[in-house]
Amino acid sequence: MKVAIIGAGSLGQSIAKGLLKSKAVETLYLTKRNIDSLNDFNVYNEVILTSDNKKAVKNADVLIFAVQPRHFDRILENIKPLITENHVIISVITGFSIDKIEAIVGHNKNIIRSMPNTAASVGQSMTCISANTKGKEKVSIAKTIFNSLGTSLEIPEEQLQAATVICASGIAFWMRLIRATTQGAIQLGFEPDEAHKLAMQTCFGAATLLKESGKHPEAEIDRVTTPGGCTIEGLNEMEHQGLSSSLIKGINASFEKINQIKK
């Protein structure tokens, strides 16, 4: 597979690392205005670094756009003459609809919107995918790419904004919860590096347990909450302080903000 990532910033580089780690690409073009920041990728024979978007488009079959939303329409206009019906266009750009992309490059192009997260770099992204009518013929290609970076799910485009909050912003939400657990462990007497390791592995274990068992979180919670024990005491105090309510409110606040960005 010949892939170009147009705009290799933080997310673009995470996708690139995941693709290289999974050996899913034959050649991988990475474009950025200043390619000096991509020098770490020079160790890979299949990677070509360039600031020339047109060169990348000419030599790739799959185009992954990871630029800032305000630059996307200008970039599309610039490379539009080079995009063929054989190209697969994948946008990971927040708030830029399929309709807007079609208005620039045409309805007869394979257009797919997706929202991976930065865990793509370690093969653990949760990526949601939506496509236009023509692009549905190529969804399998997008799934092959994003399944090599973790897990993917095809959803209607109208749900993509919400998926961005849960999956992309959600990485930051979970990081903050891990940080809070780390701080609690330090307060209980652990060294910072020990506290971080304890919090991180426990979070990973909880997620893995749910994924492998297929159980509802409350079923696993019941397994570790004995009557009158320390776990239920801690859970109840967290709920009294608004843990679940704050998390839900935060998710809704992010969703409101992303809808403002779209407008």
C-alpha positions in Angstrom: 0.0 0.0 0.0 1.3 3.4 -1.0 0.2 6.0 1.6 0.8 9.7 2.0 0.1 11.6 5.2 -0.5 15.2 4.3 0.3 17.2 7.5 2.5 15.0 9.7 1.8 16.8 13.0 1.2 15.0 16.3 -1.7 12.9 15.0 -0.2 12.4 11.6 3.0 11.1 13.2 1.1 8.8 15.5 -0.6 7.2 12.5 2.7 7.0 10.7 4.4 5.2 13.6 1.5 2.8 13.8 1.6 2.0 10.1 5.3 1.4 10.2 5.1 -0.7 13.3 2.5 -2.9 11.7 4.4 -3.0 8.4 1.2 -2.0 6.6 2.8 0.2 4.0 5.1 -0.2 0.9 5.9 3.5 0.8 4.9 6.2 3.2 5.1 9.9 2.2 5.1 12.3 5.1 4.6 16.0 4.3 5.1 19.0 6.5 6.1 22.6 6.0 9.2 22.1 8.1 10.4 18.5 7.6 13.3 18.9 10.1 10.9 17.9 12.8 10.4 14.6 11.1 14.0 13.5 11.1 13.3 10.6 13.4 11.6 8.9 10.4 14.7 8.9 8.3 15.7 5.5 9.8 12.8 3.9 7.8 13.6 2.9 4.2 9.9 3.1 3.2 9.5 6.7 4.4 9.9 9.7 2.1 9.9 13.1 3.8 8.8 16.2 1.7 7.2 19.6 2.0 5.7 19.1 -1.5 2.1 17.9 -1.2 1.8 17.4 -4.9 4.8 15.0 -5.0 3.2 13.0 -2.3 -0.2 12.8 -4.0 1.3 11.7 -7.3 3.1 8.8 -5.7 0.4 7.5 -3.3 -2.8 5.6 -3.6 -4.2 6.5 -0.1 -4.1 10.1 1.0 -4.5 10.7 4.8 -5.1 14.4 5.6 -4.1 15.5 9.1 -3.8 19.2 8.6 -5.4 22.0 10.6 -9.1 22.6 9.6 -8.4 26.2 8.5 -5.8 25.0 6.0 -7.6 22.0 4.5 -9.7 23.7 1.8 -6.7 25.6 0.5 -4.6 22.4 0.4 -7.4 20.5 -1.4 -7.8 23.2 -4.0 -4.0 23.1 -4.6 -3.8 19.4 -5.2 -7.3 18.9 -6.7 -6.1 18.5 -10.3 -3.9 15.5 -9.2 -6.6 13.6 -7.4 -8.1 10.7 -9.4 -11.0 8.4 -9.0 -8.6 5.7 -7.8 -7.3 7.7 -4.9 -8.7 7.0 -1.4 -9.1 10.3 0.5 -9.1 9.9 4.3 -9.6 12.9 6.4 -8.8 12.9 10.2 -9.7 16.6 10.4 -12.3 17.7 13.0 -15.3 19.6 11.8 -14.7 19.3 8.1 -17.7 17.4 6.6 -17.8 15.0 3.7 -20.0 17.5 1.9 -17.4 20.2 2.1 -14.7 17.9 0.8 -17.0 16.8 -2.1 -17.7 20.4 -2.9 -13.9 20.9 -3.6 -12.8 17.6 -5.2 -16.1 16.2 -6.5 -18.7 13.6 -5.6 -17.0 11.0 -7.7 -14.1 10.6 -5.4 -13.6 8.1 -2.6 -13.9 10.2 0.5 -13.7 8.8 4.0 -13.7 10.7 7.3 -12.1 9.0 10.3 -11.1 9.9 13.8 -8.3 7.9 15.3 -6.5 9.0 18.5 -2.8 9.3 19.4 -2.8 5.7 20.7 -2.4 4.8 17.0 1.3 5.1 17.6 1.3 2.0 19.8 -1.4 0.1 17.9 -4.2 0.8 20.4 -6.3 3.5 18.7 -10.1 3.5 18.6 -11.0 4.8 15.2 -14.5 5.6 13.9 -15.0 5.8 10.1 -17.7 7.3 7.8 -17.7 7.5 4.0 -19.5 9.1 1.1 -21.5 6.9 -1.3 -18.4 6.4 -3.6 -16.1 5.9 -0.6 -18.1 3.0 0.8 -16.5 0.9 -1.9 -13.1 1.6 -0.3 -14.1 1.4 3.4 -12.3 -1.9 3.6 -9.0 -0.2 2.8 -9.6 2.3 5.6 -10.5 -0.5 8.0 -7.3 -2.3 7.1 -5.3 0.8 7.8 -7.0 1.6 11.1 -7.3 -2.0 12.3 -3.5 -2.1 12.0 -3.5 0.8 14.4 -6.0 -0.7 16.9 -9.7 -1.1 16.4 -12.1 0.6 14.0 -15.9 1.0 13.8 -18.0 2.3 10.8 -20.6 4.8 12.0 -22.9 7.4 10.3 -21.2 10.7 9.8 -23.6 12.6 12.1 -22.1 10.6 15.0 -18.5 11.4 14.1 -18.5 14.6 16.2 -19.6 12.6 19.3 -17.0 9.9 18.5 -14.3 12.5 18.4 -15.1 13.5 21.9 -15.2 10.0 23.3 -12.2 8.6 21.4 -9.9 11.5 20.6 -10.5 13.9 23.5 -11.2 10.8 25.6 -7.4 10.0 25.6 -6.9 13.2 27.5 -9.7 12.4 29.9 -8.3 9.0 30.8 -4.8 10.5 31.1 -6.2 13.0 33.7 -7.8 10.2 35.6 -4.5 8.2 35.6 -2.7 11.4 36.8 -5.2 11.8 39.7 -4.8 8.2 40.7 -1.0 8.7 40.6 -1.3 11.8 42.9 -3.4 9.8 45.3 -0.9 7.0 45.4 1.9 9.5 46.2 -0.2 10.9 49.0 -0.4 7.3 50.4 3.4 7.1 50.5 4.6 5.7 47.1 7.4 7.3 45.2 6.3 9.2 42.0 7.6 6.6 39.6 6.1 3.7 41.6 2.7 5.6 41.8 2.7 6.2 38.1 3.4 2.5 37.4 0.7 1.4 39.8 -1.9 3.7 38.3 -1.0 3.1 34.7 -1.0 -0.7 34.9 -4.2 -0.8 36.9 -6.0 1.3 34.3 -4.7 -1.0 31.5 -5.7 -4.0 33.5 -9.3 -2.7 34.0 -9.7 -2.0 30.3 -8.2 -5.3 29.3 -10.5 -7.2 31.8 -13.6 -5.6 30.3 -12.4 -6.2 26.7 -11.6 -9.8 27.3 -14.6 -10.7 29.5 -17.2 -8.7 27.6 -18.8 -7.9 31.0 -20.5 -4.6 32.0 -18.2 -2.5 34.3 -20.6 -2.8 37.2 -20.3 -6.6 37.0 -16.5 -6.3 37.5 -17.0 -3.6 40.2 -19.2 -6.0 42.1 -16.4 -8.6 42.2 -14.1 -6.3 44.2 -16.7 -4.5 46.4 -17.3 -6.5 49.6 -20.0 -5.3 52.1 -18.6 -2.7 54.4 -15.2 -2.8 52.6 -12.7 -0.1 51.6 -13.6 -0.3 47.8 -17.3 0.6 48.3 -16.3 3.3 50.8 -14.0 4.9 48.2 -16.5 4.6 45.3 -19.3 6.1 47.3 -17.1 9.1 48.4 -16.1 9.6 44.8 -19.7 9.6 43.7 -20.6 12.0 46.5 -18.0 14.3 45.1 -19.4 14.0 41.6 -17.0 11.7 39.8 -19.5 10.3 37.3 -21.4 13.5 37.0 -18.3 15.6 36.4 -17.0 13.2 33.7 -20.4 13.2 31.9 -20.6 17.0 32.1 -17.0 17.2 30.7 -17.9 15.0 27.8 -21.0 17.1 27.0 -19.0 20.3 27.3 -16.5 19.0 24.8 -19.3 18.0 22.5 -20.8 21.5 22.7 -17.4 23.0 21.8 -16.8 20.7 18.9 -20.2 21.6 17.5 -19.2 25.3 17.7 -16.0 24.6 15.8 -18.0 22.9 13.1 -20.3 25.9 12.7 
